[in-house]
Amino acid sequence: MSRVWENTLQPGAKWSGTIAKGSYITFTALGEGANLSVLLYNATNLSERYNAPDSLKAQHTSKLTKGNVLMSDNGRVLASIVEDSLGWHDPIGGYSTRELTDEKYGKTSFQEMQNDWLRSGQENFIVELVRNGLGIRDMVPNVNLFSKIYVSPEGEMHFSPSHCRKGDTVTLRADMDILFLLSNTPNPHDPSVTYPSVPIKMEVTKGNEADEFDYCVNYRPENRRAFENTWNYQLLIGQ
């Protein structure tokens, strides 16, 4: 696969951009304890976006790894996880807020600390949504790459602090033209009282699109149906 573009998200950084169908996006943790909060939207029709309940219910899972797909609220595949060194990513933990960040790490402000102030996922997402013609009402549940949260038999959520190691990677394939919103901010369930300082490298390459023999297509019967919905949609809009 040929490399198209590369970027490094520093701790607290945000990013948004449209990535073309058939692109592979590899994220690499440049330190231990990384967390990357992600939102996805159909770049052709921004009213279609990642739907966490449908994605998890259809695939009978509360975690994400290689083979899983990120489905939209129209039952189509926005992106697939095609490679994964961790085996577990968090789709249920949510994003950090201003209130939680202040309470856990101490109050900071841009006026006081300039670019060293401690950002939250909520604020980062809102800024990037507005930049792309959306707003706070377009916020939806996110995916947290590199984090592991498991639920006990009693229904309690537990964060695994040592889950992500330096050099861990996960690769997503864009299965349609996607608007990605990224926030390198802490998982809200991370018990550490020190704001994580882990840069994350993002590399975009061009590769093969999914076909009927693809691993993710055949990971579950529900995945195949979602891909068929996606392929029919793309035929109708000429993609």
Sequence and secondary structure as in RCSB ss.txt:
>XXXX:A:sequence
MSRVWENTLQPGAKWSGTIAKGSYITFTALGEGANLSVLLYNATNLSERYNAPDSLKAQHTSKLTKGNVLMSDNG
RVLASIVEDSLGWHDPIGGYSTRELTDEKYGKTSFQEMQNDWLRSGQENFIVELVRNGLGIRDMVPNVNLFSKIY
VSPEGEMHFSPSHCRKGDTVTLRADMDILFLLSNTPNPHDPSVTYPSVPIKMEVTKGNEADEFDYCVNYRPENRR
AFENTWNYQLLIGQ
>XXXX:A:secstr
 EEEEEEEE TT EEEEEE TTEEEEEEESSTT  EEEEEEETT TT BB HHHHHHHHT SSB TT EEEBTTS
 EEEEEEEESSS BBSSS    HHHHHHHH    HHHHGGGS   HHHHHHHHHHHTT  GGG    EEET  EE
E TTS EEE TT   TT EEEEEESS EEEEEE    TT   SS     EEEEEEE     TT TTTTS HHHHH
HHHHHHHHHHHHT 
